[in-house]
C-alpha cells in the first residue's frame, strides 16, 4: 500500500493565473507602449551612436575637422532626446481599444491627467 505524503510546509503555493481584470495595464496597451518606447527611444539612441561613427569617418578621412566637444554635445543631445522619448512613448499610448493615431499626441493630455491624479491619490493615502 502506498503511503500518502503530506505536502511540506515550505512548498510554494500556486496561485490562480492572473486574469485581464487584475492587471494594472491591459496587454494591448502595454504592447502599444512598448512599441512607442522602442521607436521613440531607439531611433535617437542609434543616432547618438551614429554621431561618433560619422564624426570619426569625417575626421579620419580629412573631410572635416570636427572638434571632439561638438561630437560629444551632438551625441549627448540625441541621448537626451531618447530619454525624453521614453516618457513620450508611455504617455502617448492609447488606453482605449483603438490604438489611436500614429504619433498619439491626442493621448498625452489625458494620460498626464491620469498620472497626476494617481500621484495625488498616493500622497493622500
PyMOL commands that set and color helices and strands:
alter all, ss='L'
color gray80, all
select helices_A, chain A and resi 20-22+27-60+68-91+105-124
alter helices_A, ss='H'
color red, helices_A
deselect
rebuild
show_as cartoon
